[in-house]
Every structure is written in structure tokens, then in C-alpha cells.
Amino acid sequence: MTPSDAQIIEQLKQQLDATTRQLDVTSQRLQLSELRVQLLEDKLRLQRIAKYGPGSEKLTNQQLELLELEPGVSNLEVEAEGEREVLPATPDKKKRKHPGRQTLPANLPRVERVIACMAEQCVCGGCGQSTAVIGYEESEQLDVEPVKYFVLVTRREKRACKSCEERGVMAAPLPPRIIEKSLVSDQVIVDAILSKYSNHCPLYRQSVILLRDAGIDISRATIDGWVMRVGDLLIPLVAVMGRELVGGTYIQADETPVEVQTRGGRSKNYPGYLWQYGTPGGATIFEFRMGRGREGPMRFLENFAGILQTDAYAAYDRVGGPKMVHAACWAHSRRRFVEATKLNQQDVAATRIVAQMAKLFAIDAQARDENMDHAARHALRMERAPSVLSELKAQIEAASRTALPSSPLGKASSYDSETGKFVISNVPAGHY
């Protein structure tokens, strides 16, 4: 082989190496571009689901694209499309048994209305004699009495001794009232509170309703004063509930944003927060604060020595007493992986993680179905939870290594990695 041939081969090798490196770079760029496209498609799908409501979660990307081209589509139409099943290959379809007519609650009072027969029904068409009542056909309907406003006149008895006029006149004492000398009774104030916080009826609407139904003009500011007065009366009760919670062994905490109207000339509402502290099936209190800083939970949980369960928000770090145990929430973690499966139903990693989490939730479901006490629930968790959590931790760590950090799966894995130290470390104590 001549030297010129060796040089040609070496040049070809160098060109091949350069081409291979270029192909590797191009392949990496292509892979990164595909990940970016997938991320943008996930964001677009998430925006469309938020736009069309929960009923659109079951729709494919193609169906969501068609909705963008359909003006004026309603949420009911979107939900119906999401619930629509694929037509079966065979026409055989079993008819579902009709559940029957719904019965009205037995605890509601019954008011009877008797409808008499017509005159011609009271005479026999055959012999002309009077017909006899032999029974009744009964039917029930839910009815309601409209709200009836009236003026409550309170007459307090006055007494005096005719022989001892110097002792003066005595009058029967007034019962305590929510607002002394108020134009409305306590029941009207209570109804206003229930309408606002249970029925979500704003105060300005209640003002209009009172003017319409009772003919009395009570401003929204006056009704707002009722609400503030009731709040003042409930402060001692809330304080007692808070002390009972802090003196207990378990608290769930979370914060919810609320918009606050201010009088400072702002064109937009100010963001405030309701901090919730409670136990499942027990007491729950809300503490309003204008900020989302650590000061609120630090003050409330200062002497708490039990288990605090929260999400991964950093404000809950370094709060509570020295013996407090901070536990994370699997429901918050699961929600992010479920969201990843909604965006990409072919995401095998997210689907497996959600299925593994279902095994964890099934443990407590079994405990609830069997009405286990705390000791039995603890034993069941210690028997079945460690192996489930170990496999779950391995799946999440594997997903975090392969998923794009800004993708839904990457964010879910990152969130779980942040809270994992709280969750896994509490398994020996039976809390997760």
C-alpha cells in the first residue's frame, strides 16, 4: 500500500468521525426540539382544559383543536363529548335498569292536601246512588313556603306597687341580642350570615332582596356591620378551638388566596390569604392574613408538638415546637402526576407512578372499609406500606432522570423529591 493510499484512508476516517459528531449534535438538537414541542403542546392542552372545564380532560388533542374552531360551545356540550364512548363493533347493548323514582326524605314534615272527587264522580252512573270513599291515591312532591317577613312586636311587662310609689316602675328585662337596639332581629342577622357563607349570596344582593321582599331599605354597609359584629362574638370561640388544635396530636394546614377590596384607590383587588388549620372530621379554623409569609403559621403553631401535614410550601418549614413532626401530603403529590397523565395519556412513567400511588391509597381505603381503629390502621400500614413506598420512590427517581425539568412529569418528580424526606422518614411511625 502506497503512502498516498494511507493518507486517503486517514482523511476518510477523519471525515467519518466529523460526520458522526455532527450527526450526534444534530440528533441531540432534534431530541431537545421534540421535548420543547411536547412541553408547548402540554401547556397548550392545559390551557384548553382550563378554558373548557373539567369535562374536556377526556378529550384528545384533536378534539380540543376542533373546539377552538367551534364558536360558542358550552361546557355541557364539552362534558357530553368527553363522556361519549366509542361506538361498539356490535349493536348488542344491555339496557341499564332504571333506578326508579327518587324518594323524598322521611324526616321532612308531611302536609296533606285532600282532593275531593268531582260532582259527577260522586254519583254512580249505573244505578244513580251515591258512591262511597274507599281509599286514596297518594303522591308526594317537594314543596316550599316562601320567606315571610313580619314585624316582631316585643311588649315588656311593667309593674309597680300602688302602695309604695317611691319604689318606681319595674320592667321585664330584654333578652340579650347580637346588636342592641338594632332594627332587625337576631334571626335576620343569622340568616344574613348563612346566606353569605353557606349560600354564597353577596351582601349587596341581600340588600336588594330585603328591599324587594320586605320593603325596607337596608344598605350593604349596615349588613356588613352585622357580619363584623358576629365575627367579634365568635373570636373567643375560635380561640378555644385553636388551643384545642395546638394541644392535639395532628393538624392539616393549607392556605387559600382570596381577593380583598381596599379603599386605597387600587384598580385591582389586593391578594389576601385564608390560612386553614384543622383535623379531618374535627375542628377547622381559618385565619385571615394579608400576606403569605411564615409569620402566620409560626405564631399559630409555636407550641405545637404533634404531626403537621402540609404541602411543600416553604413557609411551613421551621415552624412548630421542637417535638413537632412535619409530614407531607400524598394527595398534593399525586395531583401533579395525574395532571401529567391528563396532558399526555401515553406517558408510561406517570401512569405507573399514579398506579403505584393507588396501591398506597388502597391501604387506607381497606382500613376505612373495615372500620379499623388507630392501632389496627397503624399495623396495616407498617405491613404493606414500606414495600409500596420503596418501589414508588424508585419510579419517581427514575422519572426525574429522564423527564425534562420544565415538563409536567419533571415538575411532579421535582415536587415529590422536595417532600419525599418528610414522607419516607415518617413511615416507621406509621404516618404518611
C-alpha positions as CSV (number, residue, x, y, z in Angstrom):
1,M,0.0,0.0,0.0
2,T,1.5,3.3,-1.0
3,P,1.7,6.2,1.4
4,S,-0.8,8.2,-0.6
5,D,-3.4,5.4,0.0
6,A,-2.8,5.5,3.8
7,Q,-3.3,9.3,3.8
8,I,-6.6,9.0,1.9
9,I,-7.8,6.4,4.4
10,E,-6.9,8.6,7.3
11,Q,-8.7,11.5,5.7
12,L,-11.8,9.4,5.2
13,K,-11.7,8.3,8.8
14,Q,-11.4,11.9,10.0
15,Q,-14.3,12.9,7.7
16,L,-16.3,10.0,9.1
17,D,-15.6,11.0,12.7
18,A,-16.6,14.6,11.9
19,T,-19.8,13.5,10.3
20,T,-20.6,11.2,13.2
21,R,-20.0,14.0,15.7
22,Q,-22.2,16.3,13.6
23,L,-25.0,13.7,13.5
24,D,-24.8,13.3,17.2
25,V,-25.1,17.0,17.7
26,T,-28.0,17.1,15.3
27,S,-29.7,14.2,17.0
28,Q,-29.4,15.9,20.4
29,R,-30.8,19.1,19.0
30,L,-33.7,17.2,17.4
31,Q,-34.4,15.4,20.7
32,L,-34.3,18.7,22.6
33,S,-36.6,20.3,20.0
34,E,-39.0,17.4,20.3
35,L,-39.0,17.8,24.1
36,R,-39.7,21.5,23.7
37,V,-42.5,20.9,21.3
38,Q,-44.0,18.3,23.7
39,L,-43.7,20.9,26.5
40,L,-45.5,23.5,24.5
41,E,-48.2,21.0,23.5
42,D,-48.7,20.1,27.2
43,K,-49.0,23.8,28.1
44,L,-51.5,24.4,25.3
45,R,-53.5,21.4,26.4
46,L,-53.5,22.5,30.0
47,Q,-54.8,26.0,28.9
48,R,-57.5,24.5,26.8
49,I,-58.6,22.2,29.7
50,A,-58.8,25.3,31.9
51,K,-60.8,27.1,29.3
52,Y,-63.4,24.4,28.6
53,G,-63.6,22.9,32.1
54,P,-63.0,19.5,33.7
55,G,-65.2,17.8,31.2
56,S,-62.6,18.4,28.5
57,E,-59.9,16.3,30.3
58,K,-61.0,13.1,28.5
59,L,-60.8,14.8,25.0
60,T,-57.9,14.2,22.7
61,N,-55.7,17.0,21.4
62,Q,-57.5,16.7,18.1
63,Q,-60.9,17.1,19.7
64,L,-59.7,20.1,21.7
65,E,-58.4,21.6,18.4
66,L,-61.8,21.2,16.9
67,L,-63.4,23.0,19.9
68,E,-61.2,26.0,19.1
69,L,-62.9,26.2,15.6
70,E,-66.4,25.9,17.1
71,P,-67.6,29.3,18.4
72,G,-70.0,29.4,21.3
73,V,-69.5,25.9,22.5
74,S,-70.9,25.4,26.0
75,N,-69.5,23.5,29.0
76,L,-72.4,21.0,28.8
77,E,-71.5,20.2,25.2
78,V,-67.8,19.7,26.1
79,E,-68.8,17.4,29.0
80,A,-71.1,15.4,26.8
81,E,-68.4,14.9,24.2
82,G,-65.9,13.8,26.9
83,E,-68.4,11.2,28.3
84,R,-69.3,9.9,24.8
85,E,-68.0,6.4,24.4
86,V,-66.6,4.8,21.2
87,L,-69.4,3.1,19.2
88,P,-69.2,-0.7,19.8
89,A,-68.5,-3.1,17.0
90,T,-71.7,-5.0,17.6
91,P,-75.1,-3.5,18.1
92,D,-75.7,-5.6,21.2
93,K,-76.1,-3.3,24.1
94,K,-77.6,-4.2,27.5
95,K,-80.2,-1.8,28.8
96,R,-79.4,-0.4,32.2
97,K,-82.1,-0.9,34.8
98,H,-83.9,2.3,35.6
99,P,-83.1,3.2,39.3
100,G,-86.8,4.3,39.8
101,R,-88.2,7.5,41.1
102,Q,-86.3,9.2,43.9
103,T,-88.0,9.1,47.3
104,L,-88.3,12.2,49.4
105,P,-86.6,12.3,52.8
106,A,-88.6,10.7,55.6
107,N,-87.6,13.3,58.1
108,L,-89.4,16.1,56.3
109,P,-92.8,17.0,57.7
110,R,-95.8,15.9,55.6
111,V,-98.7,18.4,54.9
112,E,-101.7,16.6,53.5
113,R,-104.0,18.0,50.8
114,V,-107.2,16.1,50.1
115,I,-108.7,16.5,46.6
116,A,-112.3,15.5,46.5
117,C,-113.9,13.8,43.5
118,M,-116.0,15.9,41.1
119,A,-119.8,16.1,41.4
120,E,-120.4,13.6,38.6
121,Q,-118.0,11.1,40.2
122,C,-120.0,11.2,43.5
123,V,-123.0,9.6,41.7
124,C,-123.0,6.1,40.3
125,G,-123.6,6.1,36.5
126,G,-125.3,2.8,36.7
127,C,-127.9,3.0,39.5
128,G,-127.8,6.7,40.4
129,Q,-126.9,6.1,44.1
130,S,-124.1,8.0,45.9
131,T,-120.6,6.5,45.6
132,A,-118.6,5.8,48.8
133,V,-115.0,6.8,49.5
134,I,-113.0,3.5,49.6
135,G,-109.4,4.9,49.7
136,Y,-107.0,7.5,48.3
137,E,-104.3,7.5,45.7
138,E,-101.2,9.2,47.2
139,S,-98.4,11.1,45.6
140,E,-95.6,13.2,47.1
141,Q,-93.9,16.4,45.8
142,L,-91.3,18.6,47.5
143,D,-92.9,21.9,48.3
144,V,-91.6,25.1,50.0
145,E,-93.1,28.1,51.8
146,P,-91.7,31.4,50.6
147,V,-89.8,33.5,53.1
148,K,-92.3,35.6,55.1
149,Y,-91.1,38.8,56.7
150,F,-93.1,40.2,59.6
151,V,-92.6,42.8,62.4
152,L,-91.9,41.3,65.8
153,V,-93.5,43.5,68.4
154,T,-92.0,43.0,71.9
155,R,-94.1,44.2,74.8
156,R,-92.3,44.1,78.1
157,E,-94.5,44.0,81.1
158,K,-94.1,46.9,83.6
159,R,-95.0,46.6,87.2
160,A,-95.3,49.0,90.1
161,C,-96.6,48.8,93.7
162,K,-99.6,51.0,94.3
163,S,-98.7,51.3,98.0
164,C,-95.0,52.1,97.5
165,E,-94.9,54.6,94.7
166,E,-91.4,55.7,95.8
167,R,-90.0,52.3,94.6
168,G,-90.7,53.3,91.0
169,V,-91.6,51.1,88.0
170,M,-90.0,47.8,87.1
171,A,-89.9,46.4,83.6
172,A,-89.2,42.8,82.3
173,P,-85.5,42.6,81.2
174,L,-84.8,42.3,77.5
175,P,-83.1,39.1,76.3
176,P,-79.5,39.6,75.1
177,R,-79.2,40.4,71.4
178,I,-76.5,40.3,68.8
179,I,-76.8,44.0,68.2
180,E,-78.5,46.1,70.9
181,K,-81.2,48.5,69.6
182,S,-80.9,47.0,66.1
183,L,-83.8,47.5,63.7
184,V,-83.7,43.7,62.8
185,S,-84.0,40.6,65.0
186,D,-81.2,38.1,65.6
187,Q,-82.8,35.7,63.2
188,V,-82.5,38.2,60.3
189,I,-78.8,38.7,61.2
190,V,-78.2,34.9,61.4
191,D,-79.9,34.4,58.0
192,A,-77.6,37.1,56.5
193,I,-74.6,35.2,57.8
194,L,-75.8,31.9,56.5
195,S,-76.8,33.4,53.1
196,K,-73.3,34.9,52.7
197,Y,-71.1,32.0,53.9
198,S,-73.3,28.9,53.2
199,N,-75.3,30.0,50.2
200,H,-72.6,32.4,48.8
201,C,-75.1,35.3,48.4
202,P,-73.2,38.6,48.4
203,L,-74.3,41.3,50.8
204,Y,-75.4,43.7,48.1
205,R,-77.8,41.1,46.8
206,Q,-79.2,40.5,50.2
207,S,-79.8,44.3,50.5
208,V,-81.8,44.2,47.2
209,I,-83.7,41.1,48.4
210,L,-84.7,42.8,51.6
211,L,-86.0,45.9,49.7
212,R,-87.9,43.7,47.2
213,D,-89.5,41.2,49.7
214,A,-89.8,43.3,52.9
215,G,-90.0,46.8,51.5
216,I,-87.2,48.0,53.8
217,D,-84.0,49.7,52.5
218,I,-81.0,48.3,54.4
219,S,-77.7,49.3,52.9
220,R,-74.8,46.8,52.3
221,A,-72.7,48.7,54.8
222,T,-75.3,48.1,57.5
223,I,-75.4,44.3,56.7
224,D,-71.6,44.3,56.7
225,G,-71.7,45.7,60.2
226,W,-73.8,42.7,61.2
227,V,-71.2,40.4,59.8
228,M,-68.4,42.2,61.7
229,R,-70.3,42.1,64.9
230,V,-70.9,38.3,64.6
231,G,-67.2,37.9,63.9
232,D,-66.3,39.7,67.1
233,L,-68.6,37.5,69.1
234,L,-67.0,34.4,67.6
235,I,-63.4,35.4,68.3
236,P,-63.4,33.7,71.8
237,L,-64.8,30.5,70.4
238,V,-62.2,30.4,67.6
239,A,-59.5,31.0,70.2
240,V,-60.7,27.9,72.2
241,M,-60.8,25.8,69.0
242,G,-57.3,27.0,68.2
243,R,-56.0,26.0,71.6
244,E,-57.6,22.5,71.2
245,L,-56.0,22.0,67.8
246,V,-52.5,23.0,69.0
247,G,-52.9,20.9,72.1
248,G,-53.8,17.8,69.9
249,T,-51.6,15.4,68.0
250,Y,-52.4,16.1,64.4
251,I,-53.1,19.2,62.2
252,Q,-53.6,19.7,58.5
253,A,-52.6,23.2,57.3
254,D,-53.1,24.9,54.0
255,E,-53.5,28.5,52.6
256,T,-56.0,29.7,50.1
257,P,-55.8,33.0,48.2
258,V,-58.7,35.5,48.4
259,E,-59.1,38.8,46.7
260,V,-59.6,41.7,49.1
261,Q,-61.2,45.0,48.3
262,T,-59.3,48.0,49.6
263,R,-60.0,51.7,49.8
264,G,-56.6,52.8,48.8
265,G,-57.5,53.7,45.2
266,R,-56.2,50.5,43.8
267,S,-57.8,49.5,40.5
268,K,-57.4,45.8,41.3
269,N,-58.2,43.8,44.5
270,Y,-55.4,43.1,46.9
271,P,-54.3,39.4,47.3
272,G,-55.0,38.1,50.8
273,Y,-54.9,34.6,52.2
274,L,-57.0,32.4,54.4
275,W,-54.8,30.0,56.4
276,Q,-56.6,26.8,57.4
277,Y,-55.8,24.7,60.3
278,G,-57.8,21.6,61.1
279,T,-58.2,17.9,61.6
280,P,-60.3,15.5,59.4
281,G,-63.8,15.2,60.9
282,G,-62.9,17.7,63.7
283,A,-62.5,21.4,64.2
284,T,-61.2,23.7,61.5
285,I,-60.4,27.3,61.8
286,F,-59.4,30.0,59.3
287,E,-57.0,32.8,60.0
288,F,-57.0,35.7,57.5
289,R,-53.7,37.4,56.7
290,M,-52.8,39.9,54.1
291,G,-49.6,38.1,53.3
292,R,-48.3,34.5,52.6
293,G,-45.2,34.8,54.9
294,R,-44.1,32.4,57.6
295,E,-45.3,34.7,60.4
296,G,-48.8,33.3,60.5
297,P,-48.1,29.6,60.9
298,M,-45.1,30.3,63.1
299,R,-47.3,32.2,65.5
300,F,-50.2,29.7,65.4
301,L,-48.0,26.6,65.6
302,E,-45.5,27.9,68.1
303,N,-46.2,25.3,70.8
304,F,-47.5,22.5,68.6
305,A,-45.8,19.2,69.3
306,G,-47.8,16.8,67.1
307,I,-47.8,15.9,63.4
308,L,-48.2,18.8,60.9
309,Q,-49.2,17.7,57.4
310,T,-48.9,20.3,54.6
311,D,-47.8,20.7,51.0
312,A,-44.3,21.7,50.0
313,Y,-44.7,25.4,50.6
314,A,-41.5,26.7,52.4
315,A,-43.5,28.8,54.9
316,Y,-44.2,25.7,56.9
317,D,-40.5,24.9,57.3
318,R,-39.0,25.7,60.7
319,V,-42.4,26.2,62.5
320,G,-43.9,24.5,65.5
321,G,-42.3,23.2,68.7
322,P,-39.1,21.1,68.9
323,K,-41.0,17.9,69.0
324,M,-43.3,18.6,66.0
325,V,-43.1,16.2,63.1
326,H,-43.6,17.6,59.6
327,A,-45.4,15.2,57.2
328,A,-46.1,15.8,53.5
329,C,-49.3,15.1,51.7
330,W,-49.5,12.3,49.1
331,A,-52.7,13.9,47.6
332,H,-50.7,17.0,46.6
333,S,-48.0,14.9,45.1
334,R,-50.5,12.6,43.2
335,R,-52.3,15.6,41.8
336,R,-49.2,16.6,39.8
337,F,-48.7,13.2,38.3
338,V,-52.4,12.9,37.4
339,E,-52.1,16.2,35.7
340,A,-49.1,14.8,33.7
341,T,-51.3,11.9,32.6
342,K,-54.1,14.2,31.5
343,L,-51.7,16.1,29.3
344,N,-50.1,13.0,27.8
345,Q,-52.1,9.8,28.2
346,Q,-49.3,7.8,26.7
347,D,-46.9,8.9,29.4
348,V,-45.9,5.4,30.7
349,A,-43.8,6.7,33.6
350,A,-46.5,9.0,35.0
351,T,-49.2,6.3,34.6
352,R,-47.1,3.8,36.5
353,I,-46.5,6.2,39.3
354,V,-50.2,7.0,39.6
355,A,-51.0,3.3,39.7
356,Q,-48.3,2.8,42.4
357,M,-49.8,5.6,44.5
358,A,-53.2,3.9,44.1
359,K,-51.8,0.9,46.0
360,L,-50.8,3.3,48.8
361,F,-54.3,4.8,49.0
362,A,-55.8,1.3,48.8
363,I,-54.2,0.6,52.2
364,D,-56.2,3.3,53.9
365,A,-59.3,2.5,51.9
366,Q,-59.2,-1.0,53.3
367,A,-58.8,0.4,56.8
368,R,-61.8,2.6,56.4
369,D,-64.0,-0.2,54.9
370,E,-63.1,-2.4,57.8
371,N,-63.6,0.4,60.4
372,M,-60.1,-0.2,61.8
373,D,-59.1,1.8,64.9
374,H,-55.8,3.7,65.0
375,A,-53.7,0.8,66.2
376,A,-55.1,-1.6,63.6
377,R,-54.6,1.0,60.9
378,H,-51.0,1.6,62.1
379,A,-50.3,-2.2,61.9
380,L,-51.8,-2.5,58.4
381,R,-49.7,0.4,57.2
382,M,-46.5,-1.0,58.7
383,E,-47.2,-4.3,57.0
384,R,-47.9,-3.1,53.5
385,A,-46.7,0.5,53.0
386,P,-42.9,0.2,53.2
387,S,-42.6,-2.0,50.1
388,V,-45.1,0.2,48.1
389,L,-43.2,3.3,49.1
390,S,-39.8,1.8,48.2
391,E,-41.0,1.0,44.7
392,L,-42.7,4.3,44.4
393,K,-39.5,6.2,45.3
394,A,-37.5,4.2,42.7
395,Q,-40.1,5.0,40.0
396,I,-40.1,8.7,40.8
397,E,-36.3,8.9,40.9
398,A,-36.1,7.2,37.5
399,A,-38.6,9.6,36.1
400,S,-36.7,12.6,37.3
401,R,-33.6,11.4,35.5
402,T,-35.3,11.1,32.1
403,A,-38.0,13.8,32.1
404,L,-37.4,17.4,31.0
405,P,-37.3,19.5,34.2
406,S,-39.8,22.0,32.9
407,S,-42.3,19.3,31.7
408,P,-45.3,18.3,33.9
409,L,-43.6,14.9,34.7
410,G,-40.4,16.7,35.6
411,K,-42.1,19.2,37.8
412,A,-44.1,16.4,39.6
413,S,-40.9,14.4,40.2
414,S,-39.1,17.5,41.5
415,Y,-42.0,18.3,43.8
416,D,-42.0,14.8,45.2
417,S,-38.3,14.9,45.7
418,E,-38.7,18.0,47.8
419,T,-41.4,16.4,50.0
420,G,-40.0,12.9,50.0
421,K,-37.8,13.4,53.0
422,F,-41.0,14.2,55.0
423,V,-43.0,11.3,53.6
424,I,-40.5,8.4,53.6
425,S,-38.9,9.3,57.0
426,N,-42.3,9.1,58.7
427,V,-43.1,5.5,57.6
428,P,-41.6,4.0,60.8
429,A,-44.1,6.0,62.8
430,G,-47.0,5.0,60.6
431,H,-47.7,8.5,59.4
432,Y,-47.7,9.4,55.7
